[in-house]
Amino acid sequence: MSLNDYLFYVVMPMLCLSVILVAYRFFKGPSIADRVIALDLLISIGIGVITVYSIFTSQATFLDDAMILALIAFLGTVAFSYYLEKKEEK
């Protein structure tokens, strides 16, 4: 079994299953914090999909997009945590 076969038949179905489970939590989440965490996890799974696709096609340029997406997700999570902290002070 080559690396491409492993990525296509093992890793991608696991990522797809995790997207379905996290999307359920994103839509069903009882609080806004649960939804933000689910969104952050969806972005992380998207980064994994981009990385697998980059390895599968042997094009490293997609990794730059994944890195930018990771930075945006991190900044969004930090901004939301700052919002929650300020909301609790009131």
Biopython code that builds the backbone (N, CA, C, O; Angstrom):
import numpy as np
from Bio.PDB.StructureBuilder import StructureBuilder

atoms = [
    (1, "MET", "N", (0.851, -1.177, 0.000)),
    (1, "MET", "CA", (0.000, 0.000, 0.000)),
    (1, "MET", "C", (0.895, 1.238, 0.000)),
    (1, "MET", "O", (1.715, 1.432, 0.898)),
    (2, "SER", "N", (0.721, 2.060, -1.013)),
    (2, "SER", "CA", (1.540, 3.261, -1.120)),
    (2, "SER", "C", (0.952, 4.391, -0.272)),
    (2, "SER", "O", (-0.145, 4.268, 0.271)),
    (3, "LEU", "N", (1.682, 5.469, -0.171)),
    (3, "LEU", "CA", (1.233, 6.619, 0.611)),
    (3, "LEU", "C", (-0.038, 7.215, 0.019)),
    (3, "LEU", "O", (-0.947, 7.588, 0.761)),
    (4, "ASN", "N", (-0.115, 7.310, -1.292)),
    (4, "ASN", "CA", (-1.312, 7.863, -1.924)),
    (4, "ASN", "C", (-2.544, 6.992, -1.674)),
    (4, "ASN", "O", (-3.638, 7.515, -1.460)),
    (5, "ASP", "N", (-2.376, 5.685, -1.699)),
    (5, "ASP", "CA", (-3.491, 4.791, -1.387)),
    (5, "ASP", "C", (-3.938, 4.964, 0.058)),
    (5, "ASP", "O", (-5.136, 5.014, 0.340)),
    (6, "TYR", "N", (-2.990, 5.054, 0.960)),
    (6, "TYR", "CA", (-3.303, 5.247, 2.376)),
    (6, "TYR", "C", (-4.043, 6.564, 2.590)),
    (6, "TYR", "O", (-5.025, 6.617, 3.332)),
    (7, "LEU", "N", (-3.574, 7.618, 1.945)),
    (7, "LEU", "CA", (-4.232, 8.925, 2.093)),
    (7, "LEU", "C", (-5.641, 8.899, 1.526)),
    (7, "LEU", "O", (-6.560, 9.475, 2.107)),
    (8, "PHE", "N", (-5.811, 8.237, 0.400)),
    (8, "PHE", "CA", (-7.105, 8.236, -0.282)),
    (8, "PHE", "C", (-8.120, 7.318, 0.389)),
    (8, "PHE", "O", (-9.299, 7.662, 0.468)),
    (9, "TYR", "N", (-7.684, 6.154, 0.875)),
    (9, "TYR", "CA", (-8.629, 5.163, 1.400)),
    (9, "TYR", "C", (-8.760, 5.158, 2.919)),
    (9, "TYR", "O", (-9.711, 4.579, 3.443)),
    (10, "VAL", "N", (-7.839, 5.780, 3.635)),
    (10, "VAL", "CA", (-7.900, 5.768, 5.096)),
    (10, "VAL", "C", (-8.084, 7.170, 5.656)),
    (10, "VAL", "O", (-9.013, 7.414, 6.425)),
    (11, "VAL", "N", (-7.215, 8.082, 5.281)),
    (11, "VAL", "CA", (-7.211, 9.410, 5.905)),
    (11, "VAL", "C", (-8.394, 10.253, 5.441)),
    (11, "VAL", "O", (-9.059, 10.881, 6.266)),
    (12, "MET", "N", (-8.667, 10.277, 4.155)),
    (12, "MET", "CA", (-9.772, 11.112, 3.666)),
    (12, "MET", "C", (-11.135, 10.674, 4.198)),
    (12, "MET", "O", (-11.925, 11.543, 4.566)),
    (13, "PRO", "N", (-11.461, 9.380, 4.262)),
    (13, "PRO", "CA", (-12.746, 9.011, 4.878)),
    (13, "PRO", "C", (-12.835, 9.390, 6.355)),
    (13, "PRO", "O", (-13.907, 9.753, 6.841)),
    (14, "MET", "N", (-11.716, 9.308, 7.066)),
    (14, "MET", "CA", (-11.728, 9.725, 8.468)),
    (14, "MET", "C", (-11.977, 11.229, 8.588)),
    (14, "MET", "O", (-12.712, 11.670, 9.471)),
    (15, "LEU", "N", (-11.370, 12.005, 7.710)),
    (15, "LEU", "CA", (-11.602, 13.442, 7.721)),
    (15, "LEU", "C", (-13.047, 13.773, 7.352)),
    (15, "LEU", "O", (-13.648, 14.673, 7.939)),
    (16, "CYS", "N", (-13.600, 13.055, 6.391)),
    (16, "CYS", "CA", (-14.997, 13.291, 6.006)),
    (16, "CYS", "C", (-15.958, 12.943, 7.135)),
    (16, "CYS", "O", (-16.930, 13.662, 7.366)),
    (17, "LEU", "N", (-15.698, 11.858, 7.830)),
    (17, "LEU", "CA", (-16.528, 11.485, 8.967)),
    (17, "LEU", "C", (-16.428, 12.522, 10.082)),
    (17, "LEU", "O", (-17.429, 12.858, 10.716)),
    (18, "SER", "N", (-15.238, 13.018, 10.316)),
    (18, "SER", "CA", (-15.076, 14.035, 11.357)),
    (18, "SER", "C", (-15.765, 15.344, 10.973)),
    (18, "SER", "O", (-16.275, 16.049, 11.845)),
    (19, "VAL", "N", (-15.787, 15.676, 9.693)),
    (19, "VAL", "CA", (-16.512, 16.875, 9.257)),
    (19, "VAL", "C", (-18.006, 16.724, 9.540)),
    (19, "VAL", "O", (-18.654, 17.673, 9.980)),
    (20, "ILE", "N", (-18.542, 15.553, 9.292)),
    (20, "ILE", "CA", (-19.969, 15.322, 9.543)),
    (20, "ILE", "C", (-20.282, 15.445, 11.027)),
    (20, "ILE", "O", (-21.267, 16.080, 11.403)),
    (21, "LEU", "N", (-19.450, 14.840, 11.873)),
    (21, "LEU", "CA", (-19.687, 14.898, 13.314)),
    (21, "LEU", "C", (-19.547, 16.310, 13.871)),
    (21, "LEU", "O", (-20.349, 16.734, 14.702)),
    (22, "VAL", "N", (-18.540, 17.030, 13.419)),
    (22, "VAL", "CA", (-18.326, 18.391, 13.910)),
    (22, "VAL", "C", (-19.398, 19.334, 13.362)),
    (22, "VAL", "O", (-19.815, 20.260, 14.058)),
    (23, "ALA", "N", (-19.845, 19.113, 12.139)),
    (23, "ALA", "CA", (-20.911, 19.948, 11.585)),
    (23, "ALA", "C", (-22.203, 19.760, 12.380)),
    (23, "ALA", "O", (-22.965, 20.708, 12.569)),
    (24, "TYR", "N", (-22.444, 18.541, 12.842)),
    (24, "TYR", "CA", (-23.609, 18.305, 13.702)),
    (24, "TYR", "C", (-23.497, 19.139, 14.982)),
    (24, "TYR", "O", (-24.474, 19.757, 15.405)),
    (25, "ARG", "N", (-22.315, 19.160, 15.595)),
    (25, "ARG", "CA", (-22.124, 19.947, 16.809)),
    (25, "ARG", "C", (-22.235, 21.438, 16.500)),
    (25, "ARG", "O", (-22.724, 22.213, 17.322)),
    (26, "PHE", "N", (-21.782, 21.834, 15.320)),
    (26, "PHE", "CA", (-21.857, 23.249, 14.947)),
    (26, "PHE", "C", (-23.308, 23.707, 14.840)),
    (26, "PHE", "O", (-23.642, 24.801, 15.296)),
    (27, "PHE", "N", (-24.169, 22.896, 14.250)),
    (27, "PHE", "CA", (-25.566, 23.298, 14.087)),
    (27, "PHE", "C", (-26.398, 23.034, 15.339)),
    (27, "PHE", "O", (-27.377, 23.740, 15.583)),
    (28, "LYS", "N", (-26.032, 22.044, 16.128)),
    (28, "LYS", "CA", (-26.817, 21.658, 17.289)),
    (28, "LYS", "C", (-26.330, 22.324, 18.575)),
    (28, "LYS", "O", (-27.068, 22.370, 19.559)),
    (29, "GLY", "N", (-25.102, 22.840, 18.584)),
    (29, "GLY", "CA", (-24.470, 23.367, 19.787)),
    (29, "GLY", "C", (-25.372, 24.225, 20.655)),
    (29, "GLY", "O", (-25.997, 25.165, 20.165)),
    (30, "PRO", "N", (-25.444, 23.910, 21.937)),
    (30, "PRO", "CA", (-26.358, 24.663, 22.796)),
    (30, "PRO", "C", (-25.889, 26.097, 23.080)),
    (30, "PRO", "O", (-26.714, 26.974, 23.334)),
    (31, "SER", "N", (-24.606, 26.335, 23.040)),
    (31, "SER", "CA", (-24.137, 27.695, 23.344)),
    (31, "SER", "C", (-23.282, 28.212, 22.190)),
    (31, "SER", "O", (-22.867, 27.464, 21.305)),
    (32, "ILE", "N", (-23.040, 29.500, 22.235)),
    (32, "ILE", "CA", (-22.224, 30.126, 21.187)),
    (32, "ILE", "C", (-20.774, 29.654, 21.286)),
    (32, "ILE", "O", (-20.082, 29.553, 20.273)),
    (33, "ALA", "N", (-20.316, 29.366, 22.498)),
    (33, "ALA", "CA", (-18.943, 28.881, 22.661)),
    (33, "ALA", "C", (-18.760, 27.520, 21.992)),
    (33, "ALA", "O", (-17.725, 27.263, 21.377)),
    (34, "ASP", "N", (-19.764, 26.649, 22.112)),
    (34, "ASP", "CA", (-19.688, 25.348, 21.447)),
    (34, "ASP", "C", (-19.615, 25.507, 19.937)),
    (34, "ASP", "O", (-18.890, 24.776, 19.261)),
    (35, "ARG", "N", (-20.351, 26.445, 19.423)),
    (35, "ARG", "CA", (-20.352, 26.661, 17.971)),
    (35, "ARG", "C", (-19.031, 27.243, 17.487)),
    (35, "ARG", "O", (-18.559, 26.892, 16.405)),
    (36, "VAL", "N", (-18.433, 28.124, 18.271)),
    (36, "VAL", "CA", (-17.145, 28.695, 17.871)),
    (36, "VAL", "C", (-16.059, 27.630, 17.920)),
    (36, "VAL", "O", (-15.203, 27.576, 17.037)),
    (37, "ILE", "N", (-16.085, 26.790, 18.934)),
    (37, "ILE", "CA", (-15.102, 25.707, 19.007)),
    (37, "ILE", "C", (-15.299, 24.741, 17.846)),
    (37, "ILE", "O", (-14.324, 24.271, 17.259)),
    (38, "ALA", "N", (-16.551, 24.440, 17.511)),
    (38, "ALA", "CA", (-16.815, 23.553, 16.370)),
    (38, "ALA", "C", (-16.343, 24.186, 15.064)),
    (38, "ALA", "O", (-15.807, 23.493, 14.200)),
    (39, "LEU", "N", (-16.538, 25.491, 14.916)),
    (39, "LEU", "CA", (-16.057, 26.174, 13.718)),
    (39, "LEU", "C", (-14.536, 26.125, 13.637)),
    (39, "LEU", "O", (-13.975, 25.918, 12.562)),
    (40, "ASP", "N", (-13.875, 26.313, 14.768)),
    (40, "ASP", "CA", (-12.419, 26.225, 14.795)),
    (40, "ASP", "C", (-11.955, 24.822, 14.419)),
    (40, "ASP", "O", (-10.970, 24.659, 13.699)),
    (41, "LEU", "N", (-12.665, 23.819, 14.907)),
    (41, "LEU", "CA", (-12.322, 22.449, 14.561)),
    (41, "LEU", "C", (-12.602, 22.149, 13.086)),
    (41, "LEU", "O", (-11.846, 21.414, 12.451)),
    (42, "LEU", "N", (-13.680, 22.710, 12.540)),
    (42, "LEU", "CA", (-13.951, 22.538, 11.109)),
    (42, "LEU", "C", (-12.829, 23.143, 10.265)),
    (42, "LEU", "O", (-12.426, 22.570, 9.253)),
    (43, "ILE", "N", (-12.336, 24.289, 10.684)),
    (43, "ILE", "CA", (-11.230, 24.910, 9.953)),
    (43, "ILE", "C", (-9.977, 24.047, 10.067)),
    (43, "ILE", "O", (-9.230, 23.908, 9.098)),
    (44, "SER", "N", (-9.743, 23.467, 11.243)),
    (44, "SER", "CA", (-8.585, 22.592, 11.407)),
    (44, "SER", "C", (-8.703, 21.347, 10.533)),
    (44, "SER", "O", (-7.711, 20.893, 9.963)),
    (45, "ILE", "N", (-9.896, 20.798, 10.426)),
    (45, "ILE", "CA", (-10.101, 19.651, 9.547)),
    (45, "ILE", "C", (-9.907, 20.068, 8.091)),
    (45, "ILE", "O", (-9.351, 19.310, 7.295)),
    (46, "GLY", "N", (-10.359, 21.258, 7.747)),
    (46, "GLY", "CA", (-10.125, 21.782, 6.397)),
    (46, "GLY", "C", (-8.647, 21.919, 6.093)),
    (46, "GLY", "O", (-8.209, 21.658, 4.972)),
    (47, "ILE", "N", (-7.881, 22.328, 7.086)),
    (47, "ILE", "CA", (-6.428, 22.410, 6.911)),
    (47, "ILE", "C", (-5.857, 21.015, 6.661)),
    (47, "ILE", "O", (-4.954, 20.846, 5.842)),
    (48, "GLY", "N", (-6.383, 20.027, 7.364)),
    (48, "GLY", "CA", (-5.942, 18.653, 7.132)),
    (48, "GLY", "C", (-6.277, 18.176, 5.735)),
    (48, "GLY", "O", (-5.472, 17.497, 5.097)),
    (49, "VAL", "N", (-7.465, 18.527, 5.254)),
    (49, "VAL", "CA", (-7.864, 18.143, 3.893)),
    (49, "VAL", "C", (-6.958, 18.815, 2.862)),
    (49, "VAL", "O", (-6.537, 18.182, 1.893)),
    (50, "ILE", "N", (-6.663, 20.087, 3.071)),
    (50, "ILE", "CA", (-5.765, 20.795, 2.151)),
    (50, "ILE", "C", (-4.381, 20.159, 2.154)),
    (50, "ILE", "O", (-3.750, 20.021, 1.106)),
    (51, "THR", "N", (-3.913, 19.775, 3.334)),
    (51, "THR", "CA", (-2.596, 19.147, 3.434)),
    (51, "THR", "C", (-2.564, 17.791, 2.731)),
    (51, "THR", "O", (-1.607, 17.476, 2.024)),
    (52, "VAL", "N", (-3.603, 16.998, 2.924)),
    (52, "VAL", "CA", (-3.661, 15.696, 2.250)),
    (52, "VAL", "C", (-3.723, 15.887, 0.739)),
    (52, "VAL", "O", (-3.069, 15.166, -0.014)),
    (53, "TYR", "N", (-4.508, 16.855, 0.307)),
    (53, "TYR", "CA", (-4.584, 17.126, -1.142)),
    (53, "TYR", "C", (-3.234, 17.598, -1.677)),
    (53, "TYR", "O", (-2.841, 17.233, -2.785)),
    (54, "SER", "N", (-2.528, 18.403, -0.897)),
    (54, "SER", "CA", (-1.211, 18.868, -1.317)),
    (54, "SER", "C", (-0.231, 17.711, -1.449)),
    (54, "SER", "O", (0.564, 17.671, -2.388)),
    (55, "ILE", "N", (-0.284, 16.778, -0.520)),
    (55, "ILE", "CA", (0.589, 15.609, -0.606)),
    (55, "ILE", "C", (0.181, 14.724, -1.780)),
    (55, "ILE", "O", (1.030, 14.203, -2.502)),
    (56, "PHE", "N", (-1.130, 14.563, -1.960)),
    (56, "PHE", "CA", (-1.642, 13.699, -3.023)),
    (56, "PHE", "C", (-1.261, 14.206, -4.409)),
    (56, "PHE", "O", (-0.948, 13.413, -5.297)),
    (57, "THR", "N", (-1.288, 15.536, -4.598)),
    (57, "THR", "CA", (-0.968, 16.108, -5.905)),
    (57, "THR", "C", (0.489, 16.547, -6.036)),
    (57, "THR", "O", (0.911, 16.978, -7.109)),
    (58, "SER", "N", (1.253, 16.440, -4.961)),
    (58, "SER", "CA", (2.677, 16.838, -4.938)),
    (58, "SER", "C", (2.873, 18.306, -5.292)),
    (58, "SER", "O", (3.819, 18.659, -5.996)),
    (59, "GLN", "N", (1.983, 19.153, -4.807)),
    (59, "GLN", "CA", (2.098, 20.594, -5.013)),
    (59, "GLN", "C", (2.156, 21.271, -3.651)),
    (59, "GLN", "O", (1.180, 21.266, -2.901)),
    (60, "ALA", "N", (3.299, 21.848, -3.345)),
    (60, "ALA", "CA", (3.503, 22.454, -2.031)),
    (60, "ALA", "C", (2.855, 23.831, -1.904)),
    (60, "ALA", "O", (2.821, 24.398, -0.812)),
    (61, "THR", "N", (2.349, 24.364, -2.991)),
    (61, "THR", "CA", (1.764, 25.708, -2.920)),
    (61, "THR", "C", (0.479, 25.732, -2.093)),
    (61, "THR", "O", (0.111, 26.775, -1.554)),
    (62, "PHE", "N", (-0.200, 24.598, -1.988)),
    (62, "PHE", "CA", (-1.417, 24.549, -1.181)),
    (62, "PHE", "C", (-1.118, 24.658, 0.312)),
    (62, "PHE", "O", (-1.987, 25.048, 1.092)),
    (63, "LEU", "N", (0.095, 24.317, 0.710)),
    (63, "LEU", "CA", (0.452, 24.418, 2.118)),
    (63, "LEU", "C", (0.489, 25.868, 2.582)),
    (63, "LEU", "O", (0.241, 26.150, 3.754)),
    (64, "ASP", "N", (0.795, 26.788, 1.674)),
    (64, "ASP", "CA", (0.745, 28.207, 2.019)),
    (64, "ASP", "C", (-0.684, 28.628, 2.357)),
    (64, "ASP", "O", (-0.911, 29.382, 3.303)),
    (65, "ASP", "N", (-1.631, 28.140, 1.583)),
    (65, "ASP", "CA", (-3.036, 28.440, 1.861)),
    (65, "ASP", "C", (-3.473, 27.857, 3.206)),
    (65, "ASP", "O", (-4.219, 28.491, 3.951)),
    (66, "ALA", "N", (-3.009, 26.662, 3.506)),
    (66, "ALA", "CA", (-3.352, 26.039, 4.780)),
    (66, "ALA", "C", (-2.767, 26.819, 5.947)),
    (66, "ALA", "O", (-3.406, 26.950, 6.991)),
    (67, "MET", "N", (-1.568, 27.334, 5.778)),
    (67, "MET", "CA", (-0.939, 28.113, 6.841)),
    (67, "MET", "C", (-1.679, 29.433, 7.067)),
    (67, "MET", "O", (-1.852, 29.852, 8.211)),
    (68, "ILE", "N", (-2.107, 30.078, 6.013)),
    (68, "ILE", "CA", (-2.878, 31.317, 6.143)),
    (68, "ILE", "C", (-4.217, 31.044, 6.806)),
    (68, "ILE", "O", (-4.661, 31.820, 7.653)),
    (69, "LEU", "N", (-4.856, 29.963, 6.434)),
    (69, "LEU", "CA", (-6.122, 29.586, 7.055)),
    (69, "LEU", "C", (-5.943, 29.288, 8.543)),
    (69, "LEU", "O", (-6.811, 29.626, 9.348)),
    (70, "ALA", "N", (-4.839, 28.664, 8.913)),
    (70, "ALA", "CA", (-4.560, 28.385, 10.324)),
    (70, "ALA", "C", (-4.354, 29.678, 11.110)),
    (70, "ALA", "O", (-4.819, 29.794, 12.244)),
    (71, "LEU", "N", (-3.671, 30.635, 10.525)),
    (71, "LEU", "CA", (-3.475, 31.918, 11.204)),
    (71, "LEU", "C", (-4.794, 32.657, 11.391)),
    (71, "LEU", "O", (-5.028, 33.240, 12.449)),
    (72, "ILE", "N", (-5.642, 32.642, 10.396)),
    (72, "ILE", "CA", (-6.947, 33.305, 10.508)),
    (72, "ILE", "C", (-7.799, 32.618, 11.570)),
    (72, "ILE", "O", (-8.476, 33.292, 12.346)),
    (73, "ALA", "N", (-7.775, 31.302, 11.613)),
    (73, "ALA", "CA", (-8.546, 30.566, 12.622)),
    (73, "ALA", "C", (-8.033, 30.870, 14.021)),
    (73, "ALA", "O", (-8.826, 31.041, 14.946)),
    (74, "PHE", "N", (-6.728, 30.939, 14.186)),
    (74, "PHE", "CA", (-6.158, 31.255, 15.488)),
    (74, "PHE", "C", (-6.565, 32.652, 15.938)),
    (74, "PHE", "O", (-6.951, 32.848, 17.090)),
    (75, "LEU", "N", (-6.480, 33.611, 15.043)),
    (75, "LEU", "CA", (-6.866, 34.982, 15.400)),
    (75, "LEU", "C", (-8.349, 35.076, 15.720)),
    (75, "LEU", "O", (-8.736, 35.831, 16.611)),
    (76, "GLY", "N", (-9.177, 34.337, 15.022)),
    (76, "GLY", "CA", (-10.601, 34.327, 15.323)),
    (76, "GLY", "C", (-10.890, 33.740, 16.689)),
    (76, "GLY", "O", (-11.748, 34.249, 17.410)),
    (77, "THR", "N", (-10.194, 32.688, 17.054)),
    (77, "THR", "CA", (-10.387, 32.079, 18.366)),
    (77, "THR", "C", (-9.917, 33.002, 19.476)),
    (77, "THR", "O", (-10.567, 33.104, 20.516)),
    (78, "VAL", "N", (-8.804, 33.669, 19.268)),
    (78, "VAL", "CA", (-8.313, 34.623, 20.263)),
    (78, "VAL", "C", (-9.291, 35.783, 20.413)),
    (78, "VAL", "O", (-9.558, 36.225, 21.531)),
    (79, "ALA", "N", (-9.824, 36.277, 19.311)),
    (79, "ALA", "CA", (-10.785, 37.380, 19.372)),
    (79, "ALA", "C", (-12.055, 36.958, 20.103)),
    (79, "ALA", "O", (-12.609, 37.739, 20.877)),
    (80, "PHE", "N", (-12.520, 35.743, 19.867)),
    (80, "PHE", "CA", (-13.716, 35.282, 20.551)),
    (80, "PHE", "C", (-13.473, 35.101, 22.040)),
    (80, "PHE", "O", (-14.341, 35.429, 22.849)),
    (81, "SER", "N", (-12.308, 34.586, 22.417)),
    (81, "SER", "CA", (-12.019, 34.431, 23.841)),
    (81, "SER", "C", (-11.906, 35.794, 24.520)),
    (81, "SER", "O", (-12.315, 35.942, 25.672)),
    (82, "TYR", "N", (-11.368, 36.773, 23.838)),
    (82, "TYR", "CA", (-11.318, 38.136, 24.365)),
    (82, "TYR", "C", (-12.740, 38.679, 24.551)),
    (82, "TYR", "O", (-13.026, 39.331, 25.555)),
    (83, "TYR", "N", (-13.614, 38.419, 23.602)),
    (83, "TYR", "CA", (-15.010, 38.845, 23.699)),
    (83, "TYR", "C", (-15.700, 38.198, 24.891)),
    (83, "TYR", "O", (-16.425, 38.870, 25.624)),
    (84, "LEU", "N", (-15.484, 36.902, 25.094)),
    (84, "LEU", "CA", (-16.101, 36.223, 26.224)),
    (84, "LEU", "C", (-15.598, 36.754, 27.562)),
    (84, "LEU", "O", (-16.358, 36.870, 28.523)),
    (85, "GLU", "N", (-14.308, 37.074, 27.611)),
    (85, "GLU", "CA", (-13.761, 37.612, 28.857)),
    (85, "GLU", "C", (-14.334, 38.980, 29.164)),
    (85, "GLU", "O", (-14.662, 39.267, 30.316)),
    (86, "LYS", "N", (-14.460, 39.819, 28.169)),
    (86, "LYS", "CA", (-15.039, 41.155, 28.372)),
    (86, "LYS", "C", (-16.527, 41.072, 28.699)),
    (86, "LYS", "O", (-17.040, 41.903, 29.449)),
    (87, "LYS", "N", (-17.216, 40.091, 28.154)),
    (87, "LYS", "CA", (-18.630, 39.913, 28.413)),
    (87, "LYS", "C", (-18.871, 39.499, 29.876)),
    (87, "LYS", "O", (-19.863, 39.907, 30.481)),
    (88, "GLU", "N", (-17.976, 38.700, 30.432)),
    (88, "GLU", "CA", (-18.111, 38.262, 31.821)),
    (88, "GLU", "C", (-17.837, 39.382, 32.814)),
    (88, "GLU", "O", (-18.348, 39.339, 33.933)),
    (89, "GLU", "N", (-17.045, 40.385, 32.440)),
    (89, "GLU", "CA", (-16.709, 41.483, 33.344)),
    (89, "GLU", "C", (-17.908, 42.404, 33.570)),
    (89, "GLU", "O", (-17.973, 43.071, 34.603)),
    (90, "LYS", "N", (-18.839, 42.458, 32.652)),
    (90, "LYS", "CA", (-19.978, 43.373, 32.774)),
    (90, "LYS", "C", (-20.968, 42.935, 33.789)),
    (90, "LYS", "O", (-21.977, 43.609, 33.999)),
]
sb = StructureBuilder()
sb.init_structure("model")
sb.init_model(0)
sb.init_chain("A")
sb.init_seg("    ")
for serial, (resi, resn, name, xyz) in enumerate(atoms, 1):
    if name == "N":
        sb.init_residue(resn, " ", resi, " ")
    sb.init_atom(name, np.array(xyz, "f"), 0.0, 1.0, " ", f" {name:<3s}", serial, name[0])
structure = sb.get_structure()
